[in-house]
C-alpha cells in the first residue's frame, strides 16, 4: 500500500457538501504519513466546500489495461491542509482502507483498516 500511495496515483475525493449533495473532485495523492493522506484537488471552484472538516472518501487507481487495474479506497475525516486554488490540499485521516486489483477477481477487495 505504501508503495502504491507513494507513486501519486490519480483519482477523486468525494465529500458531501452543505446542501447534502455528493461532490466528487478530481484529485492526486501527494503522500501518506501516519495514516493521513494528503490529496491535491484539481477544482478551484469548490474552495468553499473544503473550508471546514468533512467526512470524505478517496478513490485512486492505476492501470495499463483492464486486467491491470489496481487501487485504493480510503475514507475518514477530511480537512483543509493548505495549498492555493486551484491546487487545494486536503488531509484525509484513513479510518477505513481497502485495496482492490482486477488482476485476480476471485479474491475480492482486501480491507486493510476498519
Secondary structure, 3 states (H helix, E strand, C coil): CHHHHHCCCEEEEEEECCCCCEEEEEEEEEEEECCEEEEEECCHHHHHHHCCCEEEEEEEEECCCHHHCEEEEEEEEEEEEEEECCEEEEEEECCEEEEEEHHHHHHCCEEEEC
